[in-house]
Amino acid sequence: NAGVMQNPRHLVRRRGQEARLRCSPMKGHSHVYWYRQLPEEGLKFMVYLQKENIIDESGMPKERFSAEFPKEGPSILRIQQVVRGDSAAYFCASSRMAPGETQYFGPGTRLLVL
Amino acid sequence: QKEVEQNSGPLSVPEGAIASLNCTYSDRGSQSFFWYRQYSGKSPELIMSIYSNGDKEDGRFTAQLNKASQYVSLLIRDSQPSDSATYLCAVTNFGNEKLTFGTGTRLTIIP
């Protein structure tokens, strides 16, 4: 019974490069959420997706960030032209269909921008 | 006013004692409440969920919810050194599935 999977676990990028973070939800889960945790700060919601649909992107920065959850394959959080302030832990969570269902977190991707 | 507030701690509790963690929230529309535990450098791990007023017990953990006072708490009985972690309170609102987190309370169990 695999949990939420994220890769890579660690990602180093230079300023101006692109970062792609992948998330595979738990089996049977169709809702995916992305959260960001900046150093010494709390977890902040970024985006909520279902297959082929962005449901809520109210926490996404307006520029450089995008997310998708295609019909086939993992959800992807894409950060273009990374800056040092993007260095953080990015967590993906998934849940089943029902509202209010528990979200289970993946191990996270630690992004370091040099 | 923050949406979800927790004492940042650190909270130090002797081994074997009861650790009490508190959380208040500002949105009366909040429907679902969660406690997550996060060890340093790791991802959040669900400890308890609670949806209705009252107490919910699971092993050494008890979650308490009081919607009228807008607070939720977590009690850890017989605290163990392995309970040392940051505890995150999170809420969701009906029709809005995103988790809103508090900044967490750092708990240290002293052997």
Interface residues (C-beta under 8 A of the other chain):
Chain A: H31 Y33 Y35 E41 G42 L43 K44 F45 Y48 I55 D56 S58 G59 F91 A93 S95 P99 G100 T102 Q103 Y104 F105 G106 P107 G108
Chain B: Q31 S32 F34 Y36 K42 S43 P44 E45 L46 S49 Y51 L88 A90 T92 F94 G95 N96 E97 K98 L99 T100 F101 G102 T103 G104
